[in-house]
Amino acid sequence: MTDLAVPVRGHVRLRSWSPVSHGLHRPTPEPGALVQELAAWRLVLPAAATFTGLTSAMLRGWWLPPLPPDLPVFAAITEHDNRPRRAGLRVARHSRPVASEPIDGLPIAIPAETLLACSTVLRLLDVVVLTDAALHSGSCATDDIYEILGGRRRGSPVLRRALELADGRSESAWESMLRVLHVVCDVPVRPQRVLYDESGGFVARGDLHLLGTKTFHEYDGAEHRRKPRHRKDLARERRIGNEVWLRRGYTDVEVLSQAVSILRDADLSLGRPHRPERVRAWHALLADSLFTPGGRERSRQRLALPGRQTGHELHGSGTGRCSS
């Protein structure tokens, strides 16, 4: 916050300032808008409050599921603190202070605590994506997360299940989604398998190796269709083919709405009968997540958000109590 203008508490009627909540304003336009917004919220939070959950995940730059534009700011306080009740702020009480670390001069929950808080408001698939991001970025290790799962803290069951599906070798949210699809459909995979030629030379590194086969399944985002990248991809596919390996690429369309075709391809490579009912496990995870309209609407209801918003004004409500 040293190189940014400081938010203020009170009423400011200048165009160069933007409201955060009633009586809270931050300068605009400015770089570091999220940092400024959180600094403004600190003015109405207890001194020992910590920003946590999805607010912490956003500040850390983790991969995120599709979030509502009017997502509230998440904070944690102790049971002895007065809890502010303001639109756009969701505050949880804890029996003990939530472990935090300073980021941009703000008290931010440590990564493991961040994941646990996210697990109280998100569903399993969303938490797997966040956990993959935390592990891949080096923000924390699996053991760090298991350390906070003792006792009966809220979110622990979801986070424990997410850890069983998580893998820090994932390199994007959609790659995580593709991997989980395979795993819950009983397709054994190994992320980031390196392929070498007979002389030991590097050929390629594949997103997902279907174990027991010479097949890679990979996620292809929009950037793969741009000319320079497309040329590189085609050359890479030829190198893979020269080693008598098969590469199949999939987009978000297949992951979200044509998963049975991915399962059919996997069954073909594995040489096993195609059983489309295996995909039901994936559909169940997906339907409950923020990656579907229905999942997003149920999330809004859990967060007590108003009807769908078209703008970026934050709305929210206070929360109940968490044990820790």
Buried (B, 14 or more C-beta within 10 A) or exposed (E): BEEBBEBBBEEBEEEEBBBBBEBBBBBBEBEBBEBBBBBBBBBBBBEBBBBBBBBBBBBBEBBBBBBBEBBBBBBBBBEEBEBBEBBBBBBBBBEEBBBBEEBBEBBBBBBBBBBBBBBBBBBBBBBBBBBBBBBBBEBBBBEBBEEBBEEEBBBBEBBEBBBEBBBBBBBBBBBBBBBBBBBBBBBEBEBBBEBEEEEEEEBBBBBBBBEEBBBBBBBBEEEBEEEEBEEEBEEBBEBBEEEEBBBBBBBBEBBBEBBBEBBBBBBBBBEEEEEEEBBEBBBEBBBBBBBBEEBBEBBBEEBEBEEEBEEEEBBBBBBEEBEB
